[in-house]
Amino acid sequence: MHILFLSDNFPPEVNAPASRTFEHCCEWVKAGHQVTVITCAPNFPKGEVFGGYRNRLWQAEEMSGIRVIRVWTYITANEGFLKRILDYISFMLSAFFAALFVRRVDIIVGTSPQFFTAVAAFMTSLLKRRPWIFELRDIWPESIRTVGAMRSSRVFDLLEKLELFLYRRADAIVAVTHAFRDNLIVRGIDGGKIFVVTNGVDTSRFAPREKDPELVAKLGLQGKFVAGYIGTHGMAHALETILDAAGKIRTETGGERFRFLFLGDGSNKATLVARAAEDGLDNVIFVDTVPKDEVVRYWSLLDASIIHLRRSPLFETVIPSKLFECMGMGIPVLHGVRGESAMIATREQVGLTFEPENADDLCRVLNFLVSEPEVLQKLRDNGPLAAVKYDRLVLAQNMRTIIQGVVSKARTP
């Protein structure tokens, strides 16, 4: 079986879509399938092309047995609605034309968060007369309106019509949460073609380890309780809440016991750095995005991981992928996201929940965790046990089964 996968994020980028796509494709190759990925020059989230790459019309390479075709796109930082739309549309067009030259394809998969990649997958399926799957990672464009990045109701209505059209025309939809599946069914999409394959973790990479001594010394973390946020610093994440908590903790304790570590980049990064400097938050440390192979070294520094999104009904339907990485590493989670992901954190007993955008509540759970070493250790121990249920290998096999089912159905007269 030849799987053609369209995704505008792929390694060496280190965000969740890139990691999920790469790890799934690796497992499909190991299972004997041919996989071609069409993506762009790596540039997320700064909008700067990574070293060793150029933004060309066409460039090809092989990664772990996967044929990777990189196409030209309009590259911009992950900020500004109009610029991002231009980025998305340029990839849609470039990916579609590149896909026409990929031969003997059995199925096409287009992944979100934004659905323009799915548009390219749909158009490719029409011309190649092959089935296609919409991998749904985000309810878009609703998520854009939720964070206030889009105000025009007319534009939103048009995008939503296109969104629903794609759901209806897809041969199958693979959603990353059960809440996404429920959302689509309520909106009239056939539940029989919607499957759920959650995000997960590569347990061979994300496993318990001692704090990296070199980084501890470099960042001055000796003897500190480190609470950290690792990931995109975007509008949806409302990371000002963590800065507010850092300020309160600093006032209460003099800033000696705790350190708050931020790793990553995004549209709000500069604002957060400026705010921390203005408020004199010397207990906050910012680190730019690091290569994929270095990420676990920084995860190891954390005594607790903070996961946070804005307080919104839409975000109650998402499951941040970093939750599973924390499980694998045995890092207790301070979980500021309501809904399905909070239920997972509670059910698996891997973390404590707090109210989104409530710095006082974050301080409460943080202080409780520090004051109860037995609870802290229990959460650490439960993480790797829970991670086994979300092993990326098993999830990749589940999605492969779905893909094979769609291909077999298409071949049946």
Disulfide bonds with the S-S distance in Angstrom:
none
